[in-house]
Amino acid sequence: MQTRVKTASEIKAMRESGRMLATVLQVVKSQVAGGITTKQLADIAARELKVLGGTPTCLGYHGFPEVICISVNEEVVHGIPRADKFIKTGDIVSLDFGVTYRGMITDGALSVIANGTLNQKHADLVKYTEQSLLSGIAAVHDQVRTGDIGAAVEVVLKKQGYGIVRDLVGHGVGHEFHEDPNIPNYGRANTGPWLQAGMTIAIEPMATLGTHRVYLADDEWTILTQDQSWAAHFEHTVLITEDGAEILTGV
């Protein structure tokens, strides 16, 4: 479906959904360390969200078997948490989470290095991928075009020489997990569909230390870099306002 302007009550529900999402991601992030499994992290997310009163949007979405996507190193997105997948010190761990509350959905993601920085290239990848997200958000306002957002994301990542994943994009969000239009993380300003105040979108840059090319794993969910280079992923759901954007999934 095409994303549309949300009502005041829908925005209120999305603010609460986003607050829950941000709270859970920060708790899970704090537990990312060498020796923990991705399944244990998913169980923490499930437990924390249940206490807050939200519903995990990922669980059962097109058959996805867990409450959160957890992707490690060369896994870009949609990694399935597993009891035999152990985090190691220095891993880049990406947490991608969706929350439904009163029928409204928010979507957010962050990447963290387990046990802190061991490799400056990896630390920079995480830093600049998050910076590109903030650059994309800064471009948002009433009557923005999707190309304006993509161009703002691209300029940060391109300057660092990173691969910008093209097969996966940002999107509208709210009534459904993924709504039109797509919002690529590259593009030309003043191109693409128009967006207006009151709409809600998810901006989510995915960057790699190598190629932009990706492939689907045998589990039919996990997306990996074709050259096995490491990746980072950040995402916020934002409400478009007259003169900017309100981040709904921030702490």
C-alpha positions as CSV (number, residue, x, y, z in Angstrom):
1,M,0.0,0.0,0.0
2,Q,1.0,3.6,-0.5
3,T,2.0,5.4,2.7
4,R,-0.5,8.1,3.7
5,V,-0.8,10.9,6.1
6,K,-1.5,9.6,9.6
7,T,-4.2,10.8,11.9
8,A,-3.4,12.3,15.3
9,S,-4.4,9.1,17.1
10,E,-2.3,7.0,14.7
11,I,0.7,9.2,15.3
12,K,0.2,8.9,19.0
13,A,0.3,5.1,18.7
14,M,3.4,5.3,16.5
15,R,5.2,7.5,19.1
16,E,4.5,4.9,21.8
17,S,5.5,2.0,19.4
18,G,8.7,3.9,18.6
19,R,9.4,4.5,22.3
20,M,9.1,0.8,23.0
21,L,11.3,-0.1,20.0
22,A,14.1,2.3,21.1
23,T,13.9,1.0,24.7
24,V,14.2,-2.6,23.6
25,L,17.0,-2.0,21.2
26,Q,19.1,-0.2,23.8
27,V,18.6,-3.1,26.3
28,V,19.6,-5.6,23.7
29,K,22.6,-3.5,22.5
30,S,23.8,-3.4,26.1
31,Q,23.9,-7.2,26.2
32,V,25.9,-7.7,22.9
33,A,29.2,-9.2,23.9
34,G,31.5,-12.1,23.0
35,G,30.0,-15.5,24.1
36,I,26.3,-14.6,23.9
37,T,24.2,-16.2,21.2
38,T,21.9,-14.4,18.8
39,K,19.0,-16.5,20.1
40,Q,19.7,-15.3,23.6
41,L,19.6,-11.7,22.4
42,A,16.3,-12.3,20.6
43,D,14.9,-13.8,23.8
44,I,15.9,-10.6,25.7
45,A,14.1,-8.5,23.0
46,A,11.0,-10.7,23.3
47,R,10.9,-10.5,27.1
48,E,11.5,-6.7,27.2
49,L,8.8,-5.9,24.6
50,K,6.3,-8.1,26.4
51,V,6.8,-6.1,29.6
52,L,6.2,-2.9,27.6
53,G,3.0,-4.1,26.0
54,G,4.0,-4.1,22.3
55,T,3.9,-6.9,19.7
56,P,7.0,-7.9,17.7
57,T,6.2,-7.1,14.1
58,C,8.9,-9.4,12.6
59,L,7.6,-12.5,14.2
60,G,5.6,-14.4,11.6
61,Y,6.1,-11.7,9.0
62,H,6.0,-13.6,5.7
63,G,7.0,-16.6,7.9
64,F,10.0,-15.0,9.7
65,P,10.6,-17.2,12.8
66,E,11.9,-14.7,15.3
67,V,11.0,-11.5,17.0
68,I,14.1,-9.6,15.8
69,C,16.6,-9.8,12.9
70,I,20.2,-10.1,14.1
71,S,22.9,-9.9,11.4
72,V,26.6,-10.4,12.1
73,N,29.6,-9.1,10.1
74,E,29.1,-9.9,6.4
75,E,25.4,-10.5,7.0
76,V,23.7,-7.3,6.0
77,V,20.1,-7.8,7.2
78,H,17.5,-10.4,8.1
79,G,19.7,-12.7,10.0
80,I,17.7,-15.4,11.9
81,P,18.7,-15.6,15.6
82,R,20.1,-19.1,16.4
83,A,21.1,-20.9,19.5
84,D,24.3,-22.0,17.9
85,K,25.3,-18.6,16.5
86,F,27.8,-17.1,19.1
87,I,28.9,-13.5,19.0
88,K,32.6,-13.0,19.1
89,T,34.6,-10.0,20.4
90,G,34.9,-7.4,17.6
91,D,31.9,-8.6,15.6
92,I,29.6,-6.0,14.0
93,V,26.2,-7.0,15.2
94,S,23.1,-5.4,13.6
95,L,19.8,-5.4,15.4
96,D,16.7,-4.8,13.2
97,F,13.4,-4.6,15.1
98,G,9.8,-3.8,14.4
99,V,7.0,-3.0,17.0
100,T,3.3,-3.0,16.6
101,Y,1.1,-1.0,19.0
102,R,-2.6,-0.3,18.6
103,G,-2.3,-1.4,15.0
104,M,0.5,1.0,14.1
105,I,4.1,-0.1,13.2
106,T,7.5,1.4,13.7
107,D,10.8,0.0,12.3
108,G,14.3,0.6,13.6
109,A,17.8,-0.7,13.5
110,L,21.3,-0.1,14.9
111,S,24.8,-1.7,14.6
112,V,27.2,-2.2,17.5
113,I,30.7,-3.7,17.9
114,A,30.8,-6.5,20.4
115,N,33.0,-5.5,23.4
116,G,34.0,-2.3,21.8
117,T,36.3,-1.2,19.0
118,L,39.1,-3.5,18.0
119,N,39.4,-2.5,14.3
120,Q,39.3,1.2,13.3
121,K,37.9,0.4,9.8
122,H,35.0,-1.4,11.4
123,A,34.4,1.4,13.9
124,D,34.4,3.9,11.1
125,L,31.9,1.9,9.1
126,V,29.5,1.9,12.0
127,K,30.1,5.6,12.7
128,Y,29.6,6.8,9.2
129,T,26.6,4.5,8.5
130,E,24.9,6.1,11.4
131,Q,26.0,9.5,10.3
132,S,24.5,8.9,6.8
133,L,21.2,8.0,8.5
134,L,21.2,11.4,10.3
135,S,22.1,13.1,7.1
136,G,19.1,11.5,5.4
137,I,16.8,12.6,8.2
138,A,18.1,16.1,8.0
139,A,17.0,16.3,4.4
140,V,13.4,15.5,5.4
141,H,10.6,18.2,5.3
142,D,7.2,18.7,3.8
143,Q,7.3,18.1,0.0
144,V,10.6,16.4,0.1
145,R,11.3,13.9,-2.6
146,T,12.7,10.4,-2.1
147,G,15.8,11.3,-4.2
148,D,16.6,14.2,-1.9
149,I,16.8,11.7,1.0
150,G,18.8,9.2,-0.9
151,A,21.3,11.8,-2.2
152,A,21.9,13.0,1.4
153,V,22.6,9.5,2.6
154,E,24.8,8.7,-0.4
155,V,27.1,11.8,-0.1
156,V,28.2,10.6,3.4
157,L,28.8,7.0,2.4
158,K,30.4,7.7,-1.0
159,K,32.9,10.1,0.6
160,Q,34.1,7.1,2.7
161,G,34.3,4.8,-0.3
162,Y,31.7,2.3,1.1
163,G,29.5,0.0,-0.8
164,I,26.0,1.3,-0.7
165,V,23.5,-1.7,-0.8
166,R,21.1,-1.1,-3.7
167,D,18.9,-4.1,-3.5
168,L,17.5,-3.1,-0.1
169,V,15.9,0.3,0.6
170,G,14.0,2.4,3.1
171,H,10.2,2.6,2.8
172,G,7.0,4.0,4.1
173,V,5.8,2.5,7.4
174,G,2.9,2.7,9.7
175,H,-0.2,0.8,8.7
176,E,2.0,-1.9,7.2
177,F,5.6,-2.9,7.9
178,H,6.6,-1.9,4.3
179,E,4.7,0.7,2.4
180,D,5.4,2.5,-0.8
181,P,7.3,4.4,-1.9
182,N,10.8,2.9,-1.7
183,I,13.5,5.2,-0.4
184,P,16.9,4.2,-1.8
185,N,20.1,5.1,-0.1
186,Y,21.4,6.8,-3.2
187,G,20.0,9.0,-5.9
188,R,19.7,12.4,-7.3
189,A,18.1,15.4,-5.5
190,N,14.8,16.6,-6.8
191,T,13.8,13.2,-8.2
192,G,11.5,10.5,-7.1
193,P,8.0,10.6,-5.5
194,W,7.0,13.5,-3.3
195,L,6.4,13.0,0.4
196,Q,4.3,15.3,2.6
197,A,3.9,16.3,6.3
198,G,2.1,13.7,8.3
199,M,3.5,10.7,6.5
200,T,5.8,8.3,8.3
201,I,8.8,6.7,6.6
202,A,11.7,4.4,7.6
203,I,15.2,5.6,6.4
204,E,17.7,2.8,6.6
205,P,21.2,3.0,5.1
206,M,23.1,-0.3,4.7
207,A,26.8,0.1,3.9
208,T,29.7,-2.3,3.3
209,L,33.5,-2.2,3.3
210,G,33.4,-3.7,-0.2
211,T,30.9,-4.3,-2.9
212,H,27.3,-3.2,-2.9
213,R,26.3,-6.6,-4.3
214,V,24.4,-9.0,-2.0
215,Y,22.9,-12.5,-2.1
216,L,20.3,-14.5,-0.3
217,A,21.5,-17.3,2.0
218,D,20.1,-20.8,1.9
219,D,17.9,-20.1,4.8
220,E,16.0,-17.8,2.4
221,W,16.1,-14.9,4.8
222,T,19.7,-13.7,5.5
223,I,21.2,-11.2,3.1
224,L,25.0,-11.3,2.8
225,T,27.6,-9.3,1.0
226,Q,28.7,-11.0,-2.2
227,D,32.4,-10.5,-1.4
228,Q,32.1,-11.3,2.4
229,S,33.0,-7.7,3.4
230,W,31.5,-6.6,6.6
231,A,28.4,-4.4,6.8
232,A,26.6,-2.0,9.0
233,H,22.9,-1.0,9.2
234,F,21.0,1.8,10.9
235,E,17.3,2.8,10.7
236,H,14.8,5.2,12.2
237,T,11.1,5.7,11.6
238,V,10.4,9.4,11.3
239,L,7.3,11.5,11.0
240,I,7.6,14.1,8.3
241,T,6.8,17.6,9.7
242,E,6.3,21.0,7.9
243,D,9.9,22.0,8.4
244,G,11.8,18.7,9.3
245,A,11.3,15.3,10.8
246,E,10.4,13.9,14.2
247,I,12.4,10.7,15.0
248,L,9.9,8.2,16.4
249,T,12.4,5.5,17.2
250,G,15.0,7.5,19.1
251,V,15.9,7.2,22.7
